[in-house]
């Protein structure tokens, strides 16, 4: 079986280039954290806190901590955060926990979102563990 002959470009013609789609710039860690705060607020999360933990650890730059009243609301808050950030081109690296456990962690790399039910938040008291962190946002 013979191959079809190759076409040759006319003399002096430049070869056609494939267009490469432009890659949207990644939002900053602070922009991601603030978008997560807004998403949680839109789903009626309670006691939302944004902590700047850059000076304390290298595992992340920001923590978003909030709580929900019910398992259903906890799920809605987590899904709202994921959906709003996905719309901005940001996907979680990892999601851990289930709505029935009372604590779901959504890891975006430099931003970690903790969504609690009230009892679990009072038990773990993350804000007390990170007392040296700078509070950027507190919404009651």
Steps between C-alpha positions, in 0.01 A plus 500: 500500500639835398481823696341799336757759393572783746397845405777751488461857606546760233841661499523774764179394674506452874355180636155525655503516880247331717332743731572427863228602740611761749527377856308715742718631781447327834345727764720581799464297818338797672249540214415130527455531876276805468293326229457204737383739774247654261378157389454386860312820582274449197404160642423657840801352683543641849798652683725518194865573571786555256842452660834595344733223620799572273722613789424185701529209260599398150213254451259771381459876481139538612234317699132561447301372798122501524213296631162380387190418702409168341656222296307620195630856540856372555476317167356809330781722632769256381336466158455878474870558569602236246262630231585869541874433488462259207333785311823697557712211372605371843440140602567340836808286542319285753171483688487309825213416731128453453201705597408243767841533668441864587824623337592522134838630387536639147866539405585744221875480563585839647146537634334247728130531578361340816122467510372380839178435679489709817576219745809385310628855461472557874676170566799552264529879551732559203513873561654431841769281341592782260490796740803657332316521167378834372120515469413656164124444506254413775132475410261406780 
